[in-house]
């Protein structure tokens, strides 16, 4: 996979997120994988994608640490 492929992949993840095709966990995983691949190639990371990945990570961490409410 080359730089152009990674840029296209990142764009596709954003499009799928905006269209509602993927759930939050799927978006987070694909985004994390894409950013990891970009890091491996030494590519600059788009600030907006990094911020989104961090935001989703924080949300999932908060959810995991929140006590379950009995129904």
MMTF fields as JSON, N, C-alpha, C and O atoms, coordinates in Angstrom:
{
  "mmtfVersion": "1.0.0",
  "mmtfProducer": "UNKNOWN",
  "numBonds": 283,
  "numAtoms": 284,
  "numGroups": 71,
  "numChains": 1,
  "numModels": 1,
  "chainsPerModel": [1],
  "groupsPerChain": [71],
  "chainIdList": ["A"],
  "bondAtomList": [4, 2, 8, 6, 12, 10, 16, 14, 20, 18, 24, 22, 28, 26, 32, 30, 36, 34, 40, 38, 44, 42, 48, 46, 52, 50, 56, 54, 60, 58, 64, 62, 68, 66, 72, 70, 76, 74, 80, 78, 84, 82, 88, 86, 92, 90, 96, 94, 100, 98, 104, 102, 108, 106, 112, 110, 116, 114, 120, 118, 124, 122, 128, 126, 132, 130, 136, 134, 140, 138, 144, 142, 148, 146, 152, 150, 156, 154, 160, 158, 164, 162, 168, 166, 172, 170, 176, 174, 180, 178, 184, 182, 188, 186, 192, 190, 196, 194, 200, 198, 204, 202, 208, 206, 212, 210, 216, 214, 220, 218, 224, 222, 228, 226, 232, 230, 236, 234, 240, 238, 244, 242, 248, 246, 252, 250, 256, 254, 260, 258, 264, 262, 268, 266, 272, 270, 276, 274, 280, 278],
  "bondOrderList": [1, 1, 1, 1, 1, 1, 1, 1, 1, 1, 1, 1, 1, 1, 1, 1, 1, 1, 1, 1, 1, 1, 1, 1, 1, 1, 1, 1, 1, 1, 1, 1, 1, 1, 1, 1, 1, 1, 1, 1, 1, 1, 1, 1, 1, 1, 1, 1, 1, 1, 1, 1, 1, 1, 1, 1, 1, 1, 1, 1, 1, 1, 1, 1, 1, 1, 1, 1, 1, 1],
  "groupList": [{"groupName": "UNK", "atomNameList": ["N", "CA", "C", "O"], "elementList": ["N", "C", "C", "O"], "formalChargeList": [0, 0, 0, 0], "bondAtomList": [1, 0, 2, 1, 3, 2], "bondOrderList": [1, 1, 2], "singleLetterCode": "X", "chemCompType": "L-PEPTIDE LINKING"}],
  "groupTypeList": [0, 0, 0, 0, 0, 0, 0, 0, 0, 0, 0, 0, 0, 0, 0, 0, 0, 0, 0, 0, 0, 0, 0, 0, 0, 0, 0, 0, 0, 0, 0, 0, 0, 0, 0, 0, 0, 0, 0, 0, 0, 0, 0, 0, 0, 0, 0, 0, 0, 0, 0, 0, 0, 0, 0, 0, 0, 0, 0, 0, 0, 0, 0, 0, 0, 0, 0, 0, 0, 0, 0],
  "groupIdList": [1, 2, 3, 4, 5, 6, 7, 8, 9, 10, 11, 12, 13, 14, 15, 16, 17, 18, 19, 20, 21, 22, 23, 24, 25, 26, 27, 28, 29, 30, 31, 32, 33, 34, 35, 36, 37, 38, 39, 40, 41, 42, 43, 44, 45, 46, 47, 48, 49, 50, 51, 52, 53, 54, 55, 56, 57, 58, 59, 60, 61, 62, 63, 64, 65, 66, 67, 68, 69, 70, 71],
  "secStructList": [7, 7, 2, 2, 2, 2, 2, 2, 2, 2, 2, 2, 2, 2, 2, 2, 2, 2, 2, 6, 7, 1, 7, 2, 2, 2, 2, 2, 2, 2, 2, 2, 2, 2, 2, 2, 2, 2, 2, 2, 6, 6, 7, 7, 7, 7, 2, 2, 2, 2, 2, 2, 2, 2, 2, 2, 2, 2, 2, 2, 2, 2, 2, 2, 2, 1, 7, 7, 7, 7, 7],
  "xCoordList": [0.855, 0.0, 0.906, 1.833, 0.639, 1.473, 0.761, -0.355, 1.423, 0.878, -0.476, -1.39, -0.607, -1.874, -2.996, -4.112, -2.709, -3.719, -4.168, -5.353, -3.218, -3.548, -4.402, -5.325, -4.097, -4.897, -6.321, -7.277, -6.462, -7.788, -8.528, -9.72, -7.82, -8.425, -8.924, -10.027, -8.132, -8.544, -9.79, -10.701, -9.823, -10.979, -12.217, -13.311, -12.052, -13.178, -13.737, -14.952, -12.848, -13.308, -14.167, -15.22, -13.72, -14.498, -15.847, -16.862, -15.86, -17.114, -18.089, -19.284, -17.568, -18.421, -18.947, -20.075, -18.129, -18.565, -19.698, -20.718, -19.514, -20.508, -21.814, -22.889, -21.728, -22.929, -23.639, -24.769, -22.99, -23.6, -23.442, -24.104, -22.573, -22.365, -21.701, -21.966, -20.84, -20.094, -20.522, -20.911, -20.441, -20.701, -19.433, -18.346, -19.581, -18.45, -17.245, -16.113, -17.469, -16.346, -15.626, -14.399, -16.384, -15.777, -14.976, -13.881, -15.533, -14.835, -13.535, -12.486, -13.605, -12.41, -11.337, -10.173, -11.715, -10.731, -10.105, -8.886, -10.917, -10.373, -9.501, -8.463, -9.928, -9.156, -7.819, -6.782, -7.844, -6.61, -5.65, -4.452, -6.171, -5.337, -4.737, -3.56, -5.544, -5.064, -3.963, -2.94, -4.167, -3.147, -1.872, -0.771, -2.01, -0.83, -0.037, 1.193, -0.738, -0.054, 0.629, 1.737, -0.033, 0.575, 1.838, 2.841, 1.781, 2.972, 4.099, 5.254, 3.768, 4.778, 5.477, 6.654, 4.764, 5.346, 6.012, 6.6, 5.92, 6.518, 5.749, 6.297, 4.46, 3.623, 3.149, 2.97, 2.947, 2.355, 0.902, 0.178, 0.498, -0.855, -1.772, -1.439, -2.924, -3.879, -4.378, -4.854, -4.265, -4.636, -6.078, -6.374, -6.98, -8.383, -8.634, -9.469, -7.911, -8.072, -7.483, -8.052, -6.35, -5.728, -6.666, -6.861, -7.241, -8.161, -9.395, -9.858, -9.926, -11.087, -10.753, -11.54, -9.606, -9.19, -9.043, -9.468, -8.458, -8.287, -9.638, -9.855, -10.536, -11.869, -12.615, -13.212, -12.58, -13.252, -12.609, -13.315, -11.279, -10.586, -11.038, -11.302, -11.127, -11.571, -12.996, -13.3, -13.873, -15.265, -15.368, -16.104, -14.627, -14.695, -14.086, -14.569, -13.045, -12.445, -13.432, -13.594, -14.091, -15.1, -16.23, -16.684, -16.68, -17.754, -17.324, -18.105, -16.09, -15.584, -15.438, -15.58, -15.155, -14.945, -16.231, -16.26, -17.275, -18.544, -19.22, -19.271, -19.73, -20.446, -21.721, -22.396, -22.033, -23.256, -24.469, -24.457, -25.495, -26.728, -27.675, -27.924, -28.196, -29.129, -30.47, -30.929, -31.093, -32.405, -33.495, -34.671],
  "yCoordList": [-1.164, 0.0, 1.234, 1.328, 2.161, 3.361, 4.551, 4.428, 5.695, 6.897, 7.281, 7.624, 7.223, 7.612, 6.677, 7.128, 5.376, 4.418, 4.736, 4.645, 5.109, 5.433, 6.692, 6.766, 7.674, 8.894, 8.597, 9.144, 7.738, 7.341, 6.571, 6.784, 5.686, 4.909, 5.813, 5.615, 6.793, 7.739, 8.506, 8.728, 8.902, 9.615, 8.726, 9.191, 7.458, 6.526, 6.321, 6.239, 6.24, 6.075, 7.268, 7.1, 8.469, 9.663, 9.672, 10.029, 9.279, 9.241, 8.233, 8.505, 7.068, 6.042, 6.492, 6.17, 7.234, 7.748, 8.747, 8.684, 9.657, 10.691, 10.12, 10.643, 9.063, 8.473, 7.522, 7.11, 7.174, 6.269, 4.803, 3.949, 4.496, 3.108, 2.272, 1.076, 2.909, 2.193, 2.667, 3.82, 1.755, 2.116, 2.711, 2.572, 3.37, 4.086, 3.183, 3.59, 1.978, 1.076, 0.69, 0.596, 0.471, 0.136, 1.312, 1.138, 2.501, 3.709, 3.856, 4.11, 3.696, 3.84, 2.845, 3.215, 1.601, 0.57, 0.847, 0.758, 1.179, 1.457, 2.705, 2.755, 3.704, 4.936, 4.668, 5.158, 3.893, 3.551, 2.788, 3.068, 1.834, 1.061, 1.95, 1.82, 2.842, 3.738, 4.647, 4.828, 5.223, 6.099, 5.318, 5.83, 4.089, 3.256, 2.996, 3.034, 2.734, 2.504, 3.776, 3.728, 4.906, 6.176, 6.443, 6.922, 6.13, 6.278, 5.386, 5.809, 4.159, 3.213, 3.715, 3.426, 4.459, 5.02, 6.366, 6.951, 6.855, 8.149, 9.315, 10.398, 9.08, 10.127, 11.086, 10.678, 12.34, 13.26, 12.857, 12.48, 12.946, 12.552, 13.763, 14.807, 13.639, 14.751, 15.051, 14.157, 16.29, 16.685, 16.325, 15.902, 16.493, 16.206, 14.718, 14.353, 13.867, 12.42, 11.991, 11.143, 12.568, 12.259, 12.688, 11.95, 13.876, 14.374, 13.479, 13.196, 13.035, 12.158, 10.826, 10.312, 10.274, 9.0, 9.153, 8.275, 10.236, 10.472, 10.663, 10.17, 11.376, 11.594, 10.274, 10.018, 9.44, 8.143, 7.262, 6.582, 7.265, 6.481, 6.911, 6.074, 8.214, 8.738, 8.34, 7.99, 8.391, 8.004, 6.536, 6.185, 5.677, 4.248, 3.934, 3.046, 4.641, 4.46, 4.875, 4.176, 6.016, 6.474, 5.46, 5.171, 4.924, 3.93, 2.676, 2.096, 2.261, 1.049, 1.225, 0.268, 2.448, 2.707, 3.082, 3.081, 3.398, 3.794, 2.57, 1.504, 2.731, 1.608, 1.314, 2.221, 0.037, -0.355, -0.025, -0.212, 0.46, 0.803, -0.387, -0.884, -0.829, -1.959, -1.511, -0.402, -2.393, -2.079, -2.757, -2.616],
  "zCoordList": [0.0, 0.0, 0.0, 0.805, -0.892, -0.966, -0.324, 0.181, -0.355, 0.29, -0.27, 0.48, -1.58, -2.196, -1.756, -1.499, -1.668, -1.212, 0.215, 0.534, 1.067, 2.451, 2.539, 3.351, 1.71, 1.697, 1.247, 1.797, 0.254, -0.228, 0.867, 1.086, 1.545, 2.623, 3.743, 4.253, 4.126, 5.161, 4.724, 5.521, 3.471, 2.937, 2.95, 3.269, 2.608, 2.603, 4.002, 4.186, 4.989, 6.376, 6.777, 7.392, 6.431, 6.762, 6.055, 6.653, 4.786, 4.04, 4.646, 4.762, 5.032, 5.626, 6.987, 7.359, 7.722, 9.001, 8.803, 9.489, 7.872, 7.628, 7.085, 7.378, 6.305, 5.717, 6.672, 6.412, 7.765, 8.727, 8.369, 8.959, 7.407, 6.998, 8.09, 8.214, 8.878, 9.911, 11.295, 11.485, 12.251, 13.633, 14.23, 13.668, 15.364, 15.976, 16.204, 15.942, 16.681, 16.953, 15.662, 15.633, 14.612, 13.322, 12.774, 12.239, 12.914, 12.457, 13.217, 12.625, 14.539, 15.367, 14.948, 14.798, 14.76, 14.395, 13.03, 12.88, 12.046, 10.71, 10.722, 10.063, 11.469, 11.571, 12.246, 11.799, 13.322, 14.032, 13.12, 13.105, 12.367, 11.445, 10.357, 10.019, 9.818, 8.77, 9.291, 8.63, 10.479, 11.057, 11.371, 11.174, 11.855, 12.121, 10.846, 10.857, 9.754, 8.482, 7.996, 7.461, 8.182, 7.779, 8.604, 8.075, 9.904, 10.759, 10.254, 10.204, 9.882, 9.407, 8.146, 7.934, 7.315, 6.095, 6.341, 5.431, 7.575, 7.885, 7.302, 7.098, 7.032, 6.441, 7.532, 8.679, 7.187, 8.16, 8.41, 7.488, 9.667, 10.026, 9.986, 10.547, 9.332, 9.306, 10.725, 11.425, 11.132, 12.492, 12.823, 13.941, 11.848, 12.123, 12.368, 13.196, 11.645, 11.855, 13.184, 13.871, 13.553, 14.843, 15.973, 16.938, 15.849, 16.871, 16.979, 18.084, 15.847, 15.848, 16.51, 17.306, 16.191, 16.784, 18.295, 19.045, 18.744, 20.18, 20.867, 21.974, 20.207, 20.768, 20.93, 21.975, 19.898, 19.972, 21.038, 21.782, 21.121, 22.149, 23.535, 24.398, 23.744, 25.031, 25.359, 26.499, 24.365, 24.582, 24.976, 25.898, 24.271, 24.561, 25.921, 26.623, 26.294, 27.612, 28.698, 29.698, 28.496, 29.46, 29.593, 30.701, 28.47, 28.497, 29.241, 29.994, 29.031, 29.666, 31.183, 31.943, 31.605, 33.017, 33.754, 34.985, 33.025, 33.646, 34.265, 33.651, 35.467, 36.085, 35.306, 34.82, 35.199, 34.493, 35.358, 36.575, 34.713, 35.406, 35.272, 34.174, 36.419, 36.383, 35.854, 36.129, 35.09, 34.504, 35.278, 34.941]
}
